[in-house]
């Protein structure tokens, strides 16, 4: 099990600054967030030469680039928008391959007005299958996040099953199913067959219990039992990353060392 962090922890940092922080705090990997105006320089317009240099930059400091996080989603109202998102997804798969990354994070998205959720799942599954074909040729996996309309692990897993492609998997964002009322055990049982990447970020429950209003917290200081999730992941010998995603919520120089230490403790207890 690896520990990682997404570049949202400090969008203004250069790639070198992110890599330096990863080495300083003992992270195995970094997850660049694309399509969000971050300063790391990893985007679709990164040239072939630049991609080779970035790949070497990661290798030289012993930090992995396992996953690229995108904004791609497929529950879209028009065929034109859908095809555009599929085409961009394929380009991101090419970017992953050039950089040596194996995973691309994608979303199902919210269900458009006038479309049923069942129909939206079919659209998303069809897009994932098509993109999975392209990804497979490049050794890349699509990871549908438990997010948006697919926050419940049961819905994400059903959609991935419908996609019916070995290169279509799940990014288990541990917070989202939990805040929508699923237990960690239930969510794990639904995603265990497909999970290839995980997002981790602790949070505090709002006074009025429900999915909205959660605030991010340092690992172990919130209400989400990540230690239980990691214990369950260890039972399937999970080899992917636990990637910290803190969207401008916590100071980088505070959350990075703290969460690295706590996650390492959870992993040690789970695998001990």
ChimeraX attribute file (.defattr): number of C-alpha atoms within 10 A of each C-alpha:
attribute: neighborCount
match mode: 1-to-1
recipient: residues
	/A:1	17
	/A:2	18
	/A:3	23
	/A:4	29
	/A:5	25
	/A:6	22
	/A:7	28
	/A:8	21
	/A:9	21
	/A:10	21
	/A:11	19
	/A:12	14
	/A:13	16
	/A:14	15
	/A:15	21
	/A:16	14
	/A:17	13
	/A:18	23
	/A:19	21
	/A:20	14
	/A:21	17
	/A:22	24
	/A:23	15
	/A:24	11
	/A:25	15
	/A:26	17
	/A:27	23
	/A:28	21
	/A:29	25
	/A:30	26
	/A:31	25
	/A:32	26
	/A:33	23
	/A:34	21
	/A:35	13
	/A:36	14
	/A:37	12
	/A:38	19
	/A:39	16
	/A:40	20
	/A:41	17
	/A:42	21
	/A:43	19
	/A:44	16
	/A:45	10
	/A:46	13
	/A:47	12
	/A:48	12
	/A:49	8
	/A:50	14
	/A:51	22
	/A:52	14
	/A:53	13
	/A:54	22
	/A:55	16
	/A:56	14
	/A:57	16
	/A:58	19
	/A:59	13
	/A:60	9
	/A:61	13
	/A:62	15
	/A:63	19
	/A:64	21
	/A:65	22
	/A:66	23
	/A:67	29
	/A:68	26
	/A:69	20
	/A:70	19
	/A:71	16
	/A:72	23
	/A:73	21
	/A:74	26
	/A:75	26
	/A:76	21
	/A:77	14
	/A:78	9
	/A:79	10
	/A:80	10
	/A:81	14
	/A:82	19
	/A:83	14
	/A:84	12
	/A:85	20
	/A:86	19
	/A:87	13
	/A:88	17
	/A:89	26
	/A:90	18
	/A:91	16
	/A:92	24
	/A:93	28
	/A:94	20
	/A:95	24
	/A:96	25
	/A:97	18
	/A:98	15
	/A:99	22
	/A:100	23
	/A:101	21
	/A:102	19
	/A:103	29
	/A:104	27
	/A:105	24
	/A:106	23
	/A:107	25
	/A:108	28
	/A:109	21
	/A:110	16
	/A:111	20
	/A:112	13
	/A:113	8
	/A:114	7
	/A:115	12
	/A:116	10
	/A:117	16
	/A:118	11
	/A:119	12
	/A:120	22
	/A:121	25
	/A:122	15
	/A:123	20
	/A:124	23
	/A:125	25
	/A:126	18
	/A:127	21
	/A:128	32
	/A:129	21
	/A:130	15
	/A:131	25
	/A:132	27
	/A:133	17
	/A:134	19
	/A:135	27
	/A:136	16
	/A:137	12
	/A:138	18
	/A:139	17
	/A:140	25
	/A:141	27
	/A:142	31
	/A:143	28
	/A:144	30
	/A:145	26
	/A:146	29
	/A:147	23
	/A:148	13
	/A:149	17
	/A:150	24
	/A:151	24
	/A:152	21
	/A:153	27
	/A:154	18
	/A:155	18
	/A:156	28
	/A:157	23
	/A:158	15
	/A:159	26
	/A:160	26
	/A:161	16
	/A:162	17
	/A:163	24
	/A:164	15
	/A:165	19
	/A:166	15
	/A:167	24
	/A:168	29
	/A:169	30
	/A:170	27
	/A:171	26
	/A:172	28
	/A:173	24
	/A:174	27
	/A:175	25
	/A:176	22
	/A:177	23
	/A:178	21
	/A:179	23
	/A:180	15
	/A:181	14
	/A:182	17
	/A:183	16
	/A:184	20
	/A:185	12
	/A:186	15
	/A:187	23
	/A:188	23
	/A:189	13
	/A:190	17
	/A:191	21
	/A:192	17
	/A:193	13
	/A:194	21
	/A:195	22
	/A:196	24
	/A:197	26
	/A:198	22
	/A:199	22
	/A:200	25
	/A:201	23
	/A:202	24
	/A:203	21
	/A:204	16
	/A:205	18
	/A:206	13
	/A:207	8
	/A:208	8
	/A:209	12
	/A:210	12
	/A:211	16
	/A:212	11
	/A:213	14
	/A:214	18
	/A:215	13
	/A:216	21
	/A:217	19
	/A:218	18
	/A:219	23
	/A:220	18
	/A:221	12
	/A:222	17
	/A:223	17
	/A:224	23
	/A:225	18
	/A:226	21
	/A:227	19
	/A:228	15
	/A:229	19
	/A:230	22
	/A:231	17
	/A:232	18
	/A:233	21
	/A:234	17
	/A:235	11
	/A:236	10
	/A:237	11
	/A:238	17
	/A:239	13
	/A:240	19
	/A:241	23
	/A:242	26
	/A:243	24
	/A:244	27
	/A:245	22
	/A:246	24
	/A:247	14
	/A:248	13
	/A:249	14
	/A:250	15
	/A:251	11
	/A:252	16
	/A:253	12
	/A:254	10
	/A:255	18
	/A:256	23
	/A:257	16
	/A:258	15
	/A:259	22
	/A:260	21
	/A:261	15
	/A:262	16
	/A:263	21
	/A:264	16
	/A:265	12
	/A:266	19
	/A:267	18
	/A:268	13
	/A:269	13
	/A:270	17
	/A:271	13
	/A:272	7
